[in-house]
Amino acid sequence: MKVNLGGIVPLSTLDWTGAAAAVIFMRGCPLRCPHCHNAHLQTGESFEELADIKSRIEEAGPFISAVILSGGEPLVQLKASREIAIHSKNMGLKVGVETSGRFPDRIASLLGEGLVDMVFLDVKEALRDPEYARATGRRDVAPRVAESLRLCLEAEVPLEVRTTVFPKMPSLDRLLEIGGFLSDLGIRSYTLQQGLPSDCEKPFDPVPIKLLTYISTAMKERYGIDATIKKGPLSYRSRPYQTELFQICQLRKLHPRPAFPSGSERLKSSDPLRKDRDAEDRDGDGRG
């Protein structure tokens, strides 16, 4: 089987809180969100053999605890997503799916087989048209997203609902409307992500963190929802670090640290990985 692949991040500590994960980016998405950060994955072809992708997951296996199917929209390629999930589960890894919620039947299929341990579901706007159509470039998506949320809750799978906030999209009132909808479903946690454009070379003023903090407080007071705030720049700056960290882990596997006698500074200074270890120790607090 061939997979239309957008790329693989072999090790990420950012995408799934508490887990080290390989992230598989699948090409293809039916939506056309105006601020999509991965717009280059909406279309195009870059096919790789499924066996090669499985091998890359196995290569990352000693350093990860999970695999995340992302995109694009990974459920566009349901068969490939299912095969990757089965392989990952057989390796003892958890499987997460990042989805727009556009395909509730496909989410239900994977949940029914017990192949998903975490769903990251993006709610783009207040769940009604024309607002949702404007945010996604497609009509009739909102009811599908609402159904996907209900299916995840019925399956009792861990769920991270998140909204990426851009200036005036969604507006403050519509963000609170989303909070009310989630509250009615019994959802008590929510993630607000500071949106950045896909082209970071152009001038852009993101929504201030202070405003997101205000929205988070309002959601807590009105609906009892704990809204976590994620700063947009973090994911942009940290991807190269994640790749470098994985390379260091591979190097460690091939060249384990020698057991030097205690107090031997001369032997420590001759360790060829000493410099890498010191750099990793400085960055190892997870801040990227």
C-alpha positions, 0 to 999 in steps of 0.5 A: 500500500502507498501512502500520500505522505506529507512528512514525519517528525520522528520525535515530538514532545510538544504535540501530546502532553506527557508523551514523546510521539512520532508525528505522521503528516498525511496529505489531503484535506477537504477543508480550505481554512484561510489561516491553515498552517499546513496548507501545503498538505491540502493537495499534492502527491508524495507517495511512500510505501506503507512498509517504509513508514512502518520501518521509520516508526520502528526506528523511532520506537525506542524513543517514543511512547506514541504515534500521532496521525496528523495532516492535512486530514489523516482520515482522508486516507482511512485505510492507511491511517488504520494500518499505521494505527494497528502497527503502532498498537502492536508495538505497544505505542499509543495512537492519537489522531488530529482531526477536523471532525469532518468525517464522524463515520471514519472516527467511529470506525477507528474508535470501534476497533479500539485503535485510538487512545487520544483524539485532538479535535479542532473546532474552528468556529461557532458550530453554525453556518455561515461562521463555520463555512467562512472558517473552513471554506466549506458548508455543512461541516459544523454538524459533522464536527458536533457529531464527531465530538459526541462520538468521542464522548460516547467512546470515552476516549481522551479528547483534546478540543482546541480552537486556534484563535486569529484576530476576529476569527473567532470573535470573543462572543463566538469563542464563548458560544463554543464554550457554552456548546462544549459545556452542554456536552459535559466537556470541561477542558479546552485548549486555546491556541494562539494562531500564526499564519503559515507564512511567517515572513509576512507581518502579522499581529497575533491575538495577545496572550492577555486577551486569551487569558481573559477568555480563559477566565470568562470560560471558567466563570461562565461554564466551569471550563478549564481553558489551557492557552498555548502560545503559537510561536512555540511550535514554530521554533521547536520543530528543528529542536525536536529533530535534533533531539531525535538525532542525539538519541540515535547517536546515544543508542549507537554509542552508549556513554562509557562508565567512567571512574568517578571524579576522573575529569580527564576521562570525562573531557575525552568523551566525544558526546560530552558536548552534546550531553551538556547541550541536552541537559541545558535544553532538557527542561522541555522548553525547546 
